[in-house]
Amino acid sequence: MEAFLKGILMLSILLATSSLGLGLYTHDLLMLSIGILFAFFAMLFALESRQVLGNPFRK
């Protein structure tokens, strides 16, 4: 499960950086917005997965 969560996190970080880079390169506000949303998702996902994996009562 931990490898799956890390895979999702790495994919979202890759999507965030590529969307931000493409948005800056093309001066496209929509791509910048998508990149910011992916970055926000990556931060929240990392915090939530750390909380779930750190729970001593999980099975």
CHARMM-style PDB file with segment names, atoms N, HN, CA, C and O in Angstrom:
ATOM      1  N   MET     1       0.825  -1.190   0.000  1.00  0.00      PROA
ATOM      2  CA  MET     1       0.000   0.000   0.000  1.00  0.00      PROA
ATOM      3  C   MET     1       0.872   1.257   0.000  1.00  0.00      PROA
ATOM      4  O   MET     1       0.530   2.261  -0.625  1.00  0.00      PROA
ATOM      5  N   GLU     2       1.988   1.188   0.701  1.00  0.00      PROA
ATOM      6  HN  GLU     2       2.265   0.373   1.209  1.00  0.00      PROA
ATOM      7  CA  GLU     2       2.853   2.356   0.779  1.00  0.00      PROA
ATOM      8  C   GLU     2       3.449   2.704  -0.587  1.00  0.00      PROA
ATOM      9  O   GLU     2       3.571   3.879  -0.932  1.00  0.00      PROA
ATOM     10  N   ALA     3       3.814   1.693  -1.351  1.00  0.00      PROA
ATOM     11  HN  ALA     3       3.714   0.739  -1.070  1.00  0.00      PROA
ATOM     12  CA  ALA     3       4.372   1.946  -2.683  1.00  0.00      PROA
ATOM     13  C   ALA     3       3.310   2.541  -3.610  1.00  0.00      PROA
ATOM     14  O   ALA     3       3.620   3.394  -4.442  1.00  0.00      PROA
ATOM     15  N   PHE     4       2.077   2.098  -3.470  1.00  0.00      PROA
ATOM     16  HN  PHE     4       1.826   1.404  -2.795  1.00  0.00      PROA
ATOM     17  CA  PHE     4       0.979   2.630  -4.280  1.00  0.00      PROA
ATOM     18  C   PHE     4       0.755   4.108  -3.972  1.00  0.00      PROA
ATOM     19  O   PHE     4       0.561   4.912  -4.883  1.00  0.00      PROA
ATOM     20  N   LEU     5       0.781   4.466  -2.684  1.00  0.00      PROA
ATOM     21  HN  LEU     5       0.939   3.813  -1.944  1.00  0.00      PROA
ATOM     22  CA  LEU     5       0.591   5.860  -2.295  1.00  0.00      PROA
ATOM     23  C   LEU     5       1.742   6.734  -2.788  1.00  0.00      PROA
ATOM     24  O   LEU     5       1.530   7.866  -3.223  1.00  0.00      PROA
ATOM     25  N   LYS     6       2.957   6.202  -2.716  1.00  0.00      PROA
ATOM     26  HN  LYS     6       3.129   5.282  -2.362  1.00  0.00      PROA
ATOM     27  CA  LYS     6       4.105   6.965  -3.216  1.00  0.00      PROA
ATOM     28  C   LYS     6       4.028   7.139  -4.728  1.00  0.00      PROA
ATOM     29  O   LYS     6       4.432   8.175  -5.256  1.00  0.00      PROA
ATOM     30  N   GLY     7       3.516   6.136  -5.424  1.00  0.00      PROA
ATOM     31  HN  GLY     7       3.188   5.294  -4.996  1.00  0.00      PROA
ATOM     32  CA  GLY     7       3.350   6.243  -6.867  1.00  0.00      PROA
ATOM     33  C   GLY     7       2.358   7.319  -7.247  1.00  0.00      PROA
ATOM     34  O   GLY     7       2.599   8.098  -8.170  1.00  0.00      PROA
ATOM     35  N   ILE     8       1.246   7.366  -6.540  1.00  0.00      PROA
ATOM     36  HN  ILE     8       1.050   6.734  -5.791  1.00  0.00      PROA
ATOM     37  CA  ILE     8       0.244   8.406  -6.799  1.00  0.00      PROA
ATOM     38  C   ILE     8       0.823   9.778  -6.493  1.00  0.00      PROA
ATOM     39  O   ILE     8       0.583  10.732  -7.233  1.00  0.00      PROA
ATOM     40  N   LEU     9       1.581   9.886  -5.413  1.00  0.00      PROA
ATOM     41  HN  LEU     9       1.776   9.111  -4.812  1.00  0.00      PROA
ATOM     42  CA  LEU     9       2.185  11.161  -5.045  1.00  0.00      PROA
ATOM     43  C   LEU     9       3.196  11.615  -6.095  1.00  0.00      PROA
ATOM     44  O   LEU     9       3.208  12.785  -6.476  1.00  0.00      PROA
ATOM     45  N   MET    10       4.029  10.712  -6.556  1.00  0.00      PROA
ATOM     46  HN  MET    10       4.019   9.761  -6.246  1.00  0.00      PROA
ATOM     47  CA  MET    10       5.019  11.074  -7.575  1.00  0.00      PROA
ATOM     48  C   MET    10       4.346  11.468  -8.896  1.00  0.00      PROA
ATOM     49  O   MET    10       4.797  12.390  -9.576  1.00  0.00      PROA
ATOM     50  N   LEU    11       3.275  10.768  -9.251  1.00  0.00      PROA
ATOM     51  HN  LEU    11       2.910  10.018  -8.700  1.00  0.00      PROA
ATOM     52  CA  LEU    11       2.540  11.106 -10.470  1.00  0.00      PROA
ATOM     53  C   LEU    11       1.913  12.493 -10.368  1.00  0.00      PROA
ATOM     54  O   LEU    11       1.949  13.264 -11.326  1.00  0.00      PROA
ATOM     55  N   SER    12       1.341  12.811  -9.211  1.00  0.00      PROA
ATOM     56  HN  SER    12       1.312  12.185  -8.433  1.00  0.00      PROA
ATOM     57  CA  SER    12       0.720  14.127  -9.062  1.00  0.00      PROA
ATOM     58  C   SER    12       1.770  15.232  -9.040  1.00  0.00      PROA
ATOM     59  O   SER    12       1.516  16.329  -9.539  1.00  0.00      PROA
ATOM     60  N   ILE    13       2.951  14.965  -8.469  1.00  0.00      PROA
ATOM     61  HN  ILE    13       3.158  14.074  -8.064  1.00  0.00      PROA
ATOM     62  CA  ILE    13       4.024  15.963  -8.498  1.00  0.00      PROA
ATOM     63  C   ILE    13       4.507  16.174  -9.927  1.00  0.00      PROA
ATOM     64  O   ILE    13       4.769  17.304 -10.339  1.00  0.00      PROA
ATOM     65  N   LEU    14       4.623  15.092 -10.678  1.00  0.00      PROA
ATOM     66  HN  LEU    14       4.410  14.174 -10.343  1.00  0.00      PROA
ATOM     67  CA  LEU    14       5.037  15.201 -12.080  1.00  0.00      PROA
ATOM     68  C   LEU    14       4.014  15.983 -12.896  1.00  0.00      PROA
ATOM     69  O   LEU    14       4.382  16.835 -13.706  1.00  0.00      PROA
ATOM     70  N   LEU    15       2.739  15.697 -12.686  1.00  0.00      PROA
ATOM     71  HN  LEU    15       2.440  15.005 -12.028  1.00  0.00      PROA
ATOM     72  CA  LEU    15       1.691  16.435 -13.397  1.00  0.00      PROA
ATOM     73  C   LEU    15       1.677  17.907 -12.999  1.00  0.00      PROA
ATOM     74  O   LEU    15       1.456  18.776 -13.842  1.00  0.00      PROA
ATOM     75  N   ALA    16       1.912  18.188 -11.714  1.00  0.00      PROA
ATOM     76  HN  ALA    16       2.092  17.482 -11.030  1.00  0.00      PROA
ATOM     77  CA  ALA    16       1.923  19.580 -11.257  1.00  0.00      PROA
ATOM     78  C   ALA    16       3.064  20.356 -11.891  1.00  0.00      PROA
ATOM     79  O   ALA    16       2.864  21.468 -12.378  1.00  0.00      PROA
ATOM     80  N   THR    17       4.259  19.778 -11.889  1.00  0.00      PROA
ATOM     81  HN  THR    17       4.422  18.874 -11.493  1.00  0.00      PROA
ATOM     82  CA  THR    17       5.399  20.504 -12.461  1.00  0.00      PROA
ATOM     83  C   THR    17       5.266  20.661 -13.976  1.00  0.00      PROA
ATOM     84  O   THR    17       5.621  21.704 -14.527  1.00  0.00      PROA
ATOM     85  N   SER    18       4.761  19.637 -14.644  1.00  0.00      PROA
ATOM     86  HN  SER    18       4.472  18.790 -14.197  1.00  0.00      PROA
ATOM     87  CA  SER    18       4.603  19.764 -16.095  1.00  0.00      PROA
ATOM     88  C   SER    18       3.507  20.771 -16.446  1.00  0.00      PROA
ATOM     89  O   SER    18       3.654  21.532 -17.402  1.00  0.00      PROA
ATOM     90  N   SER    19       2.424  20.784 -15.694  1.00  0.00      PROA
ATOM     91  HN  SER    19       2.305  20.166 -14.917  1.00  0.00      PROA
ATOM     92  CA  SER    19       1.355  21.752 -15.965  1.00  0.00      PROA
ATOM     93  C   SER    19       1.811  23.175 -15.671  1.00  0.00      PROA
ATOM     94  O   SER    19       1.510  24.098 -16.428  1.00  0.00      PROA
ATOM     95  N   LEU    20       2.538  23.350 -14.570  1.00  0.00      PROA
ATOM     96  HN  LEU    20       2.782  22.600 -13.955  1.00  0.00      PROA
ATOM     97  CA  LEU    20       3.048  24.683 -14.256  1.00  0.00      PROA
ATOM     98  C   LEU    20       4.064  25.140 -15.297  1.00  0.00      PROA
ATOM     99  O   LEU    20       4.049  26.296 -15.721  1.00  0.00      PROA
ATOM    100  N   GLY    21       4.937  24.238 -15.703  1.00  0.00      PROA
ATOM    101  HN  GLY    21       4.949  23.300 -15.358  1.00  0.00      PROA
ATOM    102  CA  GLY    21       5.927  24.594 -16.716  1.00  0.00      PROA
ATOM    103  C   GLY    21       5.292  24.937 -18.049  1.00  0.00      PROA
ATOM    104  O   GLY    21       5.669  25.920 -18.687  1.00  0.00      PROA
ATOM    105  N   LEU    22       4.339  24.135 -18.467  1.00  0.00      PROA
ATOM    106  HN  LEU    22       4.033  23.337 -17.949  1.00  0.00      PROA
ATOM    107  CA  LEU    22       3.652  24.409 -19.732  1.00  0.00      PROA
ATOM    108  C   LEU    22       2.843  25.700 -19.650  1.00  0.00      PROA
ATOM    109  O   LEU    22       2.789  26.469 -20.609  1.00  0.00      PROA
ATOM    110  N   GLY    23       2.219  25.931 -18.503  1.00  0.00      PROA
ATOM    111  HN  GLY    23       2.263  25.306 -17.724  1.00  0.00      PROA
ATOM    112  CA  GLY    23       1.451  27.163 -18.336  1.00  0.00      PROA
ATOM    113  C   GLY    23       2.323  28.399 -18.362  1.00  0.00      PROA
ATOM    114  O   GLY    23       1.936  29.422 -18.928  1.00  0.00      PROA
ATOM    115  N   LEU    24       3.500  28.316 -17.752  1.00  0.00      PROA
ATOM    116  HN  LEU    24       3.813  27.485 -17.292  1.00  0.00      PROA
ATOM    117  CA  LEU    24       4.424  29.451 -17.796  1.00  0.00      PROA
ATOM    118  C   LEU    24       5.002  29.643 -19.189  1.00  0.00      PROA
ATOM    119  O   LEU    24       5.194  30.772 -19.640  1.00  0.00      PROA
ATOM    120  N   TYR    25       5.277  28.544 -19.864  1.00  0.00      PROA
ATOM    121  HN  TYR    25       5.121  27.626 -19.498  1.00  0.00      PROA
ATOM    122  CA  TYR    25       5.869  28.628 -21.201  1.00  0.00      PROA
ATOM    123  C   TYR    25       4.898  29.242 -22.209  1.00  0.00      PROA
ATOM    124  O   TYR    25       5.288  30.064 -23.038  1.00  0.00      PROA
ATOM    125  N   THR    26       3.635  28.836 -22.129  1.00  0.00      PROA
ATOM    126  HN  THR    26       3.318  28.168 -21.456  1.00  0.00      PROA
ATOM    127  CA  THR    26       2.651  29.316 -23.104  1.00  0.00      PROA
ATOM    128  C   THR    26       1.847  30.512 -22.604  1.00  0.00      PROA
ATOM    129  O   THR    26       0.993  31.024 -23.327  1.00  0.00      PROA
ATOM    130  N   HSD    27       2.107  30.963 -21.378  1.00  0.00      PROA
ATOM    131  HN  HSD    27       2.801  30.547 -20.791  1.00  0.00      PROA
ATOM    132  CA  HSD    27       1.371  32.070 -20.766  1.00  0.00      PROA
ATOM    133  C   HSD    27      -0.126  31.764 -20.733  1.00  0.00      PROA
ATOM    134  O   HSD    27      -0.956  32.617 -21.045  1.00  0.00      PROA
ATOM    135  N   ASP    28      -0.449  30.538 -20.351  1.00  0.00      PROA
ATOM    136  HN  ASP    28       0.225  29.845 -20.097  1.00  0.00      PROA
ATOM    137  CA  ASP    28      -1.838  30.087 -20.323  1.00  0.00      PROA
ATOM    138  C   ASP    28      -2.297  30.003 -18.870  1.00  0.00      PROA
ATOM    139  O   ASP    28      -1.749  29.232 -18.081  1.00  0.00      PROA
ATOM    140  N   LEU    29      -3.288  30.788 -18.529  1.00  0.00      PROA
ATOM    141  HN  LEU    29      -3.733  31.414 -19.170  1.00  0.00      PROA
ATOM    142  CA  LEU    29      -3.764  30.843 -17.153  1.00  0.00      PROA
ATOM    143  C   LEU    29      -4.480  29.560 -16.742  1.00  0.00      PROA
ATOM    144  O   LEU    29      -4.438  29.176 -15.573  1.00  0.00      PROA
ATOM    145  N   LEU    30      -5.131  28.899 -17.684  1.00  0.00      PROA
ATOM    146  HN  LEU    30      -5.165  29.211 -18.633  1.00  0.00      PROA
ATOM    147  CA  LEU    30      -5.827  27.652 -17.368  1.00  0.00      PROA
ATOM    148  C   LEU    30      -4.837  26.561 -16.973  1.00  0.00      PROA
ATOM    149  O   LEU    30      -5.071  25.838 -16.004  1.00  0.00      PROA
ATOM    150  N   MET    31      -3.741  26.432 -17.706  1.00  0.00      PROA
ATOM    151  HN  MET    31      -3.551  27.019 -18.493  1.00  0.00      PROA
ATOM    152  CA  MET    31      -2.729  25.425 -17.365  1.00  0.00      PROA
ATOM    153  C   MET    31      -2.062  25.746 -16.033  1.00  0.00      PROA
ATOM    154  O   MET    31      -1.750  24.838 -15.263  1.00  0.00      PROA
ATOM    155  N   LEU    32      -1.842  27.030 -15.753  1.00  0.00      PROA
ATOM    156  HN  LEU    32      -2.096  27.768 -16.379  1.00  0.00      PROA
ATOM    157  CA  LEU    32      -1.292  27.415 -14.458  1.00  0.00      PROA
ATOM    158  C   LEU    32      -2.246  27.036 -13.331  1.00  0.00      PROA
ATOM    159  O   LEU    32      -1.813  26.559 -12.282  1.00  0.00      PROA
ATOM    160  N   SER    33      -3.529  27.244 -13.544  1.00  0.00      PROA
ATOM    161  HN  SER    33      -3.881  27.631 -14.396  1.00  0.00      PROA
ATOM    162  CA  SER    33      -4.526  26.892 -12.530  1.00  0.00      PROA
ATOM    163  C   SER    33      -4.551  25.390 -12.289  1.00  0.00      PROA
ATOM    164  O   SER    33      -4.642  24.943 -11.146  1.00  0.00      PROA
ATOM    165  N   ILE    34      -4.472  24.623 -13.349  1.00  0.00      PROA
ATOM    166  HN  ILE    34      -4.398  24.987 -14.278  1.00  0.00      PROA
ATOM    167  CA  ILE    34      -4.451  23.166 -13.212  1.00  0.00      PROA
ATOM    168  C   ILE    34      -3.193  22.725 -12.477  1.00  0.00      PROA
ATOM    169  O   ILE    34      -3.253  21.829 -11.635  1.00  0.00      PROA
ATOM    170  N   GLY    35      -2.060  23.338 -12.783  1.00  0.00      PROA
ATOM    171  HN  GLY    35      -2.012  24.065 -13.467  1.00  0.00      PROA
ATOM    172  CA  GLY    35      -0.820  23.016 -12.093  1.00  0.00      PROA
ATOM    173  C   GLY    35      -0.883  23.342 -10.616  1.00  0.00      PROA
ATOM    174  O   GLY    35      -0.388  22.577  -9.788  1.00  0.00      PROA
ATOM    175  N   ILE    36      -1.482  24.467 -10.277  1.00  0.00      PROA
ATOM    176  HN  ILE    36      -1.884  25.089 -10.949  1.00  0.00      PROA
ATOM    177  CA  ILE    36      -1.630  24.841  -8.869  1.00  0.00      PROA
ATOM    178  C   ILE    36      -2.547  23.857  -8.155  1.00  0.00      PROA
ATOM    179  O   ILE    36      -2.283  23.479  -7.014  1.00  0.00      PROA
ATOM    180  N   LEU    37      -3.619  23.441  -8.817  1.00  0.00      PROA
ATOM    181  HN  LEU    37      -3.834  23.748  -9.744  1.00  0.00      PROA
ATOM    182  CA  LEU    37      -4.520  22.459  -8.211  1.00  0.00      PROA
ATOM    183  C   LEU    37      -3.831  21.109  -8.017  1.00  0.00      PROA
ATOM    184  O   LEU    37      -4.037  20.461  -6.991  1.00  0.00      PROA
ATOM    185  N   PHE    38      -3.019  20.676  -8.976  1.00  0.00      PROA
ATOM    186  HN  PHE    38      -2.851  21.203  -9.810  1.00  0.00      PROA
ATOM    187  CA  PHE    38      -2.262  19.434  -8.813  1.00  0.00      PROA
ATOM    188  C   PHE    38      -1.261  19.551  -7.667  1.00  0.00      PROA
ATOM    189  O   PHE    38      -1.078  18.597  -6.910  1.00  0.00      PROA
ATOM    190  N   ALA    39      -0.614  20.701  -7.529  1.00  0.00      PROA
ATOM    191  HN  ALA    39      -0.762  21.475  -8.144  1.00  0.00      PROA
ATOM    192  CA  ALA    39       0.336  20.896  -6.432  1.00  0.00      PROA
ATOM    193  C   ALA    39      -0.388  20.871  -5.089  1.00  0.00      PROA
ATOM    194  O   ALA    39       0.109  20.286  -4.126  1.00  0.00      PROA
ATOM    195  N   PHE    40      -1.547  21.496  -5.022  1.00  0.00      PROA
ATOM    196  HN  PHE    40      -1.951  21.971  -5.804  1.00  0.00      PROA
ATOM    197  CA  PHE    40      -2.346  21.480  -3.797  1.00  0.00      PROA
ATOM    198  C   PHE    40      -2.791  20.057  -3.465  1.00  0.00      PROA
ATOM    199  O   PHE    40      -2.763  19.651  -2.303  1.00  0.00      PROA
ATOM    200  N   PHE    41      -3.202  19.298  -4.487  1.00  0.00      PROA
ATOM    201  HN  PHE    41      -3.224  19.628  -5.431  1.00  0.00      PROA
ATOM    202  CA  PHE    41      -3.579  17.902  -4.287  1.00  0.00      PROA
ATOM    203  C   PHE    41      -2.401  17.088  -3.769  1.00  0.00      PROA
ATOM    204  O   PHE    41      -2.567  16.254  -2.879  1.00  0.00      PROA
ATOM    205  N   ALA    42      -1.211  17.324  -4.319  1.00  0.00      PROA
ATOM    206  HN  ALA    42      -1.076  18.001  -5.042  1.00  0.00      PROA
ATOM    207  CA  ALA    42      -0.029  16.573  -3.894  1.00  0.00      PROA
ATOM    208  C   ALA    42       0.295  16.849  -2.430  1.00  0.00      PROA
ATOM    209  O   ALA    42       0.644  15.934  -1.684  1.00  0.00      PROA
ATOM    210  N   MET    43       0.180  18.111  -2.021  1.00  0.00      PROA
ATOM    211  HN  MET    43      -0.103  18.854  -2.627  1.00  0.00      PROA
ATOM    212  CA  MET    43       0.457  18.437  -0.619  1.00  0.00      PROA
ATOM    213  C   MET    43      -0.557  17.784   0.308  1.00  0.00      PROA
ATOM    214  O   MET    43      -0.186  17.186   1.318  1.00  0.00      PROA
ATOM    215  N   LEU    44      -1.834  17.896  -0.032  1.00  0.00      PROA
ATOM    216  HN  LEU    44      -2.136  18.382  -0.852  1.00  0.00      PROA
ATOM    217  CA  LEU    44      -2.867  17.293   0.809  1.00  0.00      PROA
ATOM    218  C   LEU    44      -2.765  15.773   0.832  1.00  0.00      PROA
ATOM    219  O   LEU    44      -2.964  15.152   1.876  1.00  0.00      PROA
ATOM    220  N   PHE    45      -2.457  15.178  -0.306  1.00  0.00      PROA
ATOM    221  HN  PHE    45      -2.295  15.683  -1.154  1.00  0.00      PROA
ATOM    222  CA  PHE    45      -2.337  13.728  -0.382  1.00  0.00      PROA
ATOM    223  C   PHE    45      -1.157  13.240   0.446  1.00  0.00      PROA
ATOM    224  O   PHE    45      -1.248  12.201   1.101  1.00  0.00      PROA
ATOM    225  N   ALA    46      -0.046  13.981   0.424  1.00  0.00      PROA
ATOM    226  HN  ALA    46       0.028  14.824  -0.108  1.00  0.00      PROA
ATOM    227  CA  ALA    46       1.118  13.597   1.219  1.00  0.00      PROA
ATOM    228  C   ALA    46       0.804  13.675   2.710  1.00  0.00      PROA
ATOM    229  O   ALA    46       1.194  12.792   3.474  1.00  0.00      PROA
ATOM    230  N   LEU    47       0.108  14.716   3.120  1.00  0.00      PROA
ATOM    231  HN  LEU    47      -0.209  15.433   2.499  1.00  0.00      PROA
ATOM    232  CA  LEU    47      -0.241  14.841   4.534  1.00  0.00      PROA
ATOM    233  C   LEU    47      -1.213  13.751   4.974  1.00  0.00      PROA
ATOM    234  O   LEU    47      -1.058  13.179   6.053  1.00  0.00      PROA
ATOM    235  N   GLU    48      -2.201  13.465   4.153  1.00  0.00      PROA
ATOM    236  HN  GLU    48      -2.327  13.930   3.277  1.00  0.00      PROA
ATOM    237  CA  GLU    48      -3.175  12.434   4.506  1.00  0.00      PROA
ATOM    238  C   GLU    48      -2.551  11.040   4.525  1.00  0.00      PROA
ATOM    239  O   GLU    48      -2.858  10.239   5.407  1.00  0.00      PROA
ATOM    240  N   SER    49      -1.682  10.745   3.565  1.00  0.00      PROA
ATOM    241  HN  SER    49      -1.432  11.396   2.848  1.00  0.00      PROA
ATOM    242  CA  SER    49      -1.062   9.418   3.553  1.00  0.00      PROA
ATOM    243  C   SER    49      -0.112   9.257   4.727  1.00  0.00      PROA
ATOM    244  O   SER    49       0.010   8.159   5.270  1.00  0.00      PROA
ATOM    245  N   ARG    50       0.565  10.328   5.134  1.00  0.00      PROA
ATOM    246  HN  ARG    50       0.466  11.221   4.693  1.00  0.00      PROA
ATOM    247  CA  ARG    50       1.419  10.253   6.317  1.00  0.00      PROA
ATOM    248  C   ARG    50       0.586   9.970   7.564  1.00  0.00      PROA
ATOM    249  O   ARG    50       1.004   9.212   8.439  1.00  0.00      PROA
ATOM    250  N   GLN    51      -0.596  10.584   7.640  1.00  0.00      PROA
ATOM    251  HN  GLN    51      -0.935  11.201   6.929  1.00  0.00      PROA
ATOM    252  CA  GLN    51      -1.468  10.365   8.786  1.00  0.00      PROA
ATOM    253  C   GLN    51      -2.006   8.937   8.792  1.00  0.00      PROA
ATOM    254  O   GLN    51      -2.075   8.309   9.849  1.00  0.00      PROA
ATOM    255  N   VAL    52      -2.388   8.420   7.630  1.00  0.00      PROA
ATOM    256  HN  VAL    52      -2.332   8.931   6.772  1.00  0.00      PROA
ATOM    257  CA  VAL    52      -2.932   7.064   7.549  1.00  0.00      PROA
ATOM    258  C   VAL    52      -1.855   6.034   7.851  1.00  0.00      PROA
ATOM    259  O   VAL    52      -2.108   5.073   8.578  1.00  0.00      PROA
ATOM    260  N   LEU    53      -0.659   6.220   7.304  1.00  0.00      PROA
ATOM    261  HN  LEU    53      -0.454   7.001   6.714  1.00  0.00      PROA
ATOM    262  CA  LEU    53       0.412   5.255   7.526  1.00  0.00      PROA
ATOM    263  C   LEU    53       0.967   5.337   8.946  1.00  0.00      PROA
ATOM    264  O   LEU    53       1.522   4.358   9.443  1.00  0.00      PROA
ATOM    265  N   GLY    54       0.828   6.478   9.601  1.00  0.00      PROA
ATOM    266  HN  GLY    54       0.377   7.273   9.197  1.00  0.00      PROA
ATOM    267  CA  GLY    54       1.321   6.628  10.966  1.00  0.00      PROA
ATOM    268  C   GLY    54       0.336   6.178  12.025  1.00  0.00      PROA
ATOM    269  O   GLY    54       0.649   6.225  13.215  1.00  0.00      PROA
ATOM    270  N   ASN    55      -0.838   5.746  11.625  1.00  0.00      PROA
ATOM    271  HN  ASN    55      -1.093   5.708  10.658  1.00  0.00      PROA
ATOM    272  CA  ASN    55      -1.859   5.308  12.569  1.00  0.00      PROA
ATOM    273  C   ASN    55      -1.477   3.938  13.127  1.00  0.00      PROA
ATOM    274  O   ASN    55      -1.371   2.980  12.361  1.00  0.00      PROA
ATOM    275  N   PRO    56      -1.265   3.817  14.450  1.00  0.00      PROA
ATOM    276  CA  PRO    56      -0.868   2.520  15.010  1.00  0.00      PROA
ATOM    277  C   PRO    56      -2.017   1.510  15.070  1.00  0.00      PROA
ATOM    278  O   PRO    56      -1.776   0.324  15.294  1.00  0.00      PROA
ATOM    279  N   PHE    57      -3.249   1.953  14.877  1.00  0.00      PROA
ATOM    280  HN  PHE    57      -3.445   2.917  14.695  1.00  0.00      PROA
ATOM    281  CA  PHE    57      -4.396   1.061  14.987  1.00  0.00      PROA
ATOM    282  C   PHE    57      -4.908   0.570  13.641  1.00  0.00      PROA
ATOM    283  O   PHE    57      -5.929  -0.116  13.591  1.00  0.00      PROA
ATOM    284  N   ARG    58      -4.226   0.904  12.545  1.00  0.00      PROA
ATOM    285  HN  ARG    58      -3.396   1.461  12.586  1.00  0.00      PROA
ATOM    286  CA  ARG    58      -4.693   0.425  11.242  1.00  0.00      PROA
ATOM    287  C   ARG    58      -4.283  -1.027  11.052  1.00  0.00      PROA
ATOM    288  O   ARG    58      -3.292  -1.487  11.618  1.00  0.00      PROA
ATOM    289  N   LYS    59      -5.049  -1.725  10.261  1.00  0.00      PROA
ATOM    290  HN  LYS    59      -5.854  -1.351   9.801  1.00  0.00      PROA
ATOM    291  CA  LYS    59      -4.793  -3.161  10.077  1.00  0.00      PROA
ATOM    292  C   LYS    59      -3.760  -3.391   9.028  1.00  0.00      PROA
ATOM    293  OT1 LYS    59      -3.417  -4.538   8.740  1.00  0.00      PROA
TER     294      LYS     59
END
